[in-house]
Each structure stands twice: as structure tokens, then as C-alpha cells.
Amino acid sequence: MAIFAISVAVPLFFVIQYRSVVWSILLVLWVAAVFAGGFILLTRLHEKEQQALLRSFEQAAIRTLNHHRHDWMNDLQILYGYIQLGKIDKAVQCVERIKERMNQESKISKLGIPSLVFYLQSFRTSGSSLELEITVDPDIQLDKLSPEDGADLAAVIMQTVRAYQYSGRVSWGDTRKLLLTLRQEDTDVIVSFEEDGSMGDPELLKQQIYKVVQGKRMKAEQLHPSQASFQLRLPCES
């Protein structure tokens, strides 16, 4: 774009130097060509960015589907093994676990904010040392949030999980667990983050989370002064 803009100086110089009608016409045509070229260039750059984002999304979706397929295959193999061994009580317990996970994934899929749904369902494929355990209140109604509040809530949840993810240190092969709860309290949406194990410096994590909600309609509150457990509250519009 800078080259196109600088090139306008050439006909402009001759217009000023010779005050010729011909050069004036050439200047107008040159400027029009510069704008057209710039528009085409920006359009192509935008298309390339969109294609890159789409490829990234498709790859993430494929990883998520493969991960879920792998989990289901493992569950089915375990269930089949119990049935073959005649361990009916174990098979029943396995089916109950499968039903519970299906129920939980169903609740997540109905949250109503696509970016948040995809993030929560694909988190296990990220290879993080942080294990995210999610509980969703069946009465929660995120689809009733305004588009701005919904986008802000999704972004804050992702950034807060990321703050937990990179806080503290963990030994090779070990995992930490974060309990994420989404529920409705009267007209407010409540999102709780509770540590299960060491999450590093609670005060540092507090500063990071308070910074995340800065400028948003939601508020952050530390649940326990000595622990890295926090709660987000988003007042819903009536």
C-alpha cells in the first residue's frame, strides 16, 4: 500500500510542474488505479486470513472428533470386556459413566454460545496438563444473554482457564484439576473456578483474573483468601 501511495507522487509532480490537463487526467486515473489495486490487495489478504482461520478451525474440529471417537472406543472396549467376563455389575457401572458423560456433553452443547461450547468440548485435545472438570446447571440460560455479554463471558472464561493453565508448576506427567461450574442464581450467571491441587500463587492469579474482567459488566470475587478459587458474576438484563 505504501508503494502505491508513493507512486502517486510521480504524476502529481508533473501536474504541479507543468500544470497540464493531460497530466491532471493521468493523475486522476493513477489515483483511481491505486485505490483499485489497494482494494484488490486488501481483499486478497482478507481472504487468505479467512482461509487460514478456517483451516485452523477445521483442524481443531478434527482433533476434537478424533479424541471423542477414541474415548468412545475405549469405553465400548471396556464395556465389551465386562460383558464377556460376565461382570454385569461392572458393565452397569460402565454404562452409568457413559450416560453421565453423555448428559454432561449434552448440557455443554446447549449453552448457547458457539465459541464457548467449542472451547469446552475441545479443551481435552489441547494436551494441557490442566484437567478441566465441568458442571453445568440445567437451568442456566446463556442463550438469553445479549451478543456482547455472551462474547465477553466466553472470552473471560477462556482467559481465566488459560490463567490457571499457566499458573504454578507441575512435574512431568502430572496433571492438575480445575473444577468449572456454570449456574444460574436468580437473574445472574455465576461461573465458579475451584482448584483441586496447587495452582500456584493465589494472589498473582487474582491479579490476572481481575485484569481479565476489567472493563466488562461481570465481577470477579475470590472465594477463599488462601486458595486459588474464584467466582465470576454476570448480571443478566431483564
Legacy VTK file of the C-alpha trace (Angstrom):
# vtk DataFile Version 3.0
C-alpha trace
ASCII
DATASET POLYDATA
POINTS 238 float
0.000 0.000 0.000
2.847 2.375 0.806
4.378 1.745 -2.644
1.049 2.519 -4.327
0.714 5.749 -2.344
4.283 6.860 -3.123
3.772 6.159 -6.825
1.066 8.872 -6.893
3.849 11.407 -6.327
5.136 10.877 -9.878
2.113 12.215 -11.821
1.466 14.714 -9.034
4.936 16.180 -9.584
4.263 16.672 -13.309
0.851 18.217 -12.624
2.431 20.773 -10.294
5.416 21.311 -12.588
3.637 21.726 -15.920
0.000 22.373 -14.897
-1.060 20.261 -17.839
-4.604 18.980 -18.368
-3.180 15.723 -19.684
-1.168 15.149 -16.529
-4.185 16.084 -14.424
-6.222 13.416 -16.182
-3.381 10.930 -15.751
-3.218 11.810 -12.048
-6.931 11.089 -11.601
-6.606 7.801 -13.468
-3.482 6.921 -11.492
-5.196 7.592 -8.151
-8.195 5.512 -9.237
-5.838 2.679 -10.209
-4.047 2.945 -6.858
-7.338 2.698 -4.950
-8.474 -0.221 -7.096
-5.150 -2.014 -6.636
-5.189 -1.386 -2.916
-8.750 -2.680 -2.626
-7.876 -5.853 -4.527
-4.766 -6.383 -2.391
-6.678 -5.935 0.880
-9.433 -8.246 -0.337
-6.912 -10.975 -1.159
-5.161 -10.561 2.190
-8.519 -10.786 3.971
-9.416 -13.921 2.027
-6.084 -15.525 2.945
-6.624 -14.707 6.623
-10.142 -16.158 6.497
-8.860 -19.316 4.809
-6.127 -19.678 7.436
-8.678 -19.281 10.236
-10.989 -21.806 8.580
-8.163 -24.340 8.215
-7.222 -23.840 11.856
-10.849 -24.341 12.934
-11.203 -27.454 10.752
-8.025 -28.962 12.208
-9.216 -28.258 15.762
-12.614 -29.785 14.970
-10.967 -32.907 13.515
-8.754 -33.288 16.605
-11.808 -32.941 18.848
-13.825 -35.504 16.890
-10.907 -37.942 16.854
-10.421 -37.505 20.585
-14.101 -38.147 21.319
-14.091 -41.151 18.982
-11.061 -42.541 20.825
-12.807 -42.082 24.183
-15.969 -43.826 22.957
-13.955 -46.733 21.551
-12.168 -47.161 24.882
-15.483 -47.139 26.769
-17.013 -49.678 24.377
-13.989 -51.981 24.657
-14.148 -51.846 28.458
-17.906 -52.482 28.391
-17.476 -55.372 25.954
-14.769 -56.860 28.188
-17.033 -56.761 31.251
-19.851 -58.410 29.276
-17.535 -61.165 28.034
-16.332 -61.831 31.577
-19.892 -61.862 32.857
-19.247 -58.965 35.231
-22.694 -57.460 34.912
-22.306 -55.122 37.891
-19.137 -53.649 36.370
-20.861 -53.358 32.981
-23.759 -51.473 34.578
-21.318 -49.080 36.273
-19.579 -48.517 32.933
-22.885 -47.749 31.218
-23.756 -45.293 34.002
-20.436 -43.495 33.490
-21.099 -43.295 29.750
-24.615 -41.954 30.375
-23.262 -39.326 32.787
-20.656 -38.138 30.293
-23.243 -38.003 27.509
-25.526 -35.989 29.763
-22.709 -33.586 30.632
-21.687 -33.099 26.996
-25.334 -32.515 26.093
-25.575 -29.745 28.703
-22.395 -28.114 27.374
-23.664 -28.255 23.780
-26.826 -26.392 24.835
-25.048 -23.438 26.461
-25.964 -21.256 23.503
-22.578 -19.594 22.869
-20.863 -21.470 19.996
-17.323 -20.272 20.759
-17.653 -21.322 24.417
-19.216 -24.685 23.518
-16.418 -25.488 21.083
-13.736 -24.385 23.537
-15.070 -26.504 26.419
-15.658 -29.580 24.269
-12.247 -29.368 22.603
-10.192 -28.473 25.690
-9.184 -32.080 26.345
-7.482 -32.213 22.942
-5.186 -29.276 23.761
-2.653 -31.513 25.501
-2.690 -29.328 28.602
-1.506 -30.575 31.993
-4.657 -28.982 33.400
-7.691 -31.280 33.596
-10.933 -29.356 33.273
-13.942 -30.837 35.070
-17.149 -29.073 34.000
-20.509 -28.922 35.757
-23.439 -27.174 34.067
-26.665 -26.230 35.812
-29.555 -27.462 33.610
-31.439 -24.236 34.361
-28.735 -21.926 33.032
-29.812 -19.883 30.006
-26.799 -18.315 28.323
-28.684 -18.077 25.032
-30.705 -15.234 26.576
-27.604 -13.082 27.023
-27.028 -10.206 24.625
-24.455 -10.958 21.881
-21.968 -8.604 23.583
-22.397 -10.211 27.021
-22.194 -13.689 25.512
-18.968 -12.884 23.678
-17.479 -11.248 26.791
-18.449 -14.194 29.006
-16.914 -16.715 26.608
-13.707 -14.668 26.315
-13.394 -14.210 30.088
-13.918 -17.926 30.774
-11.276 -18.865 28.203
-8.773 -16.325 29.521
-9.409 -17.368 33.129
-8.849 -21.045 32.307
-5.681 -20.002 30.488
-4.536 -18.115 33.596
-4.988 -21.288 35.656
-3.374 -23.339 32.917
-0.120 -21.394 33.034
-0.024 -20.680 36.767
2.207 -22.671 39.094
4.447 -25.560 38.154
3.694 -29.210 37.601
6.010 -32.211 37.481
6.425 -34.070 34.208
3.463 -36.381 33.615
1.383 -34.923 36.443
-1.930 -33.142 35.942
-3.850 -30.530 37.892
-7.625 -30.377 38.069
-9.797 -27.283 37.764
-13.493 -27.517 38.640
-15.530 -25.199 36.398
-19.182 -24.683 37.332
-21.754 -22.678 35.382
-25.036 -21.972 37.122
-27.903 -19.514 37.354
-28.560 -17.557 40.546
-31.788 -15.568 40.249
-31.078 -13.353 37.235
-27.276 -13.642 37.434
-24.971 -16.068 35.653
-22.356 -17.485 38.035
-19.147 -19.133 36.861
-17.018 -20.727 39.577
-13.413 -21.868 39.291
-12.203 -24.104 42.132
-8.748 -25.572 42.406
-8.099 -29.226 43.113
-4.415 -29.239 43.933
-1.809 -26.486 43.825
-2.441 -23.710 41.297
0.498 -21.538 42.201
0.341 -18.123 43.857
-3.341 -17.246 44.599
-2.538 -13.525 44.793
-0.862 -13.497 41.373
-3.751 -15.465 39.904
-6.173 -12.993 41.490
-4.435 -10.077 39.774
-4.595 -11.864 36.420
-8.304 -12.707 36.731
-9.256 -9.224 37.937
-7.410 -7.828 34.937
-9.355 -10.158 32.628
-12.742 -8.795 33.784
-11.608 -5.166 33.756
-13.941 -3.096 31.605
-16.558 -5.878 31.453
-20.027 -5.957 33.061
-19.094 -9.004 35.122
-17.347 -9.027 38.500
-14.709 -11.396 39.878
-14.552 -12.494 43.501
-12.046 -14.677 45.321
-13.932 -17.427 47.186
-11.205 -18.263 49.707
-8.397 -15.807 50.601
-5.731 -18.516 50.784
-6.892 -20.561 47.784
-6.931 -20.061 44.033
-10.737 -20.312 43.813
-12.716 -17.546 42.125
-16.230 -16.719 41.034
-17.464 -14.612 38.138
-20.882 -12.968 38.308
-22.630 -11.580 35.246
-25.900 -9.693 35.888
-28.425 -10.631 33.205
-30.517 -7.937 31.593
-34.189 -8.124 32.465
LINES 1 239
238 0 1 2 3 4 5 6 7 8 9 10 11 12 13 14 15 16 17 18 19 20 21 22 23 24 25 26 27 28 29 30 31 32 33 34 35 36 37 38 39 40 41 42 43 44 45 46 47 48 49 50 51 52 53 54 55 56 57 58 59 60 61 62 63 64 65 66 67 68 69 70 71 72 73 74 75 76 77 78 79 80 81 82 83 84 85 86 87 88 89 90 91 92 93 94 95 96 97 98 99 100 101 102 103 104 105 106 107 108 109 110 111 112 113 114 115 116 117 118 119 120 121 122 123 124 125 126 127 128 129 130 131 132 133 134 135 136 137 138 139 140 141 142 143 144 145 146 147 148 149 150 151 152 153 154 155 156 157 158 159 160 161 162 163 164 165 166 167 168 169 170 171 172 173 174 175 176 177 178 179 180 181 182 183 184 185 186 187 188 189 190 191 192 193 194 195 196 197 198 199 200 201 202 203 204 205 206 207 208 209 210 211 212 213 214 215 216 217 218 219 220 221 222 223 224 225 226 227 228 229 230 231 232 233 234 235 236 237
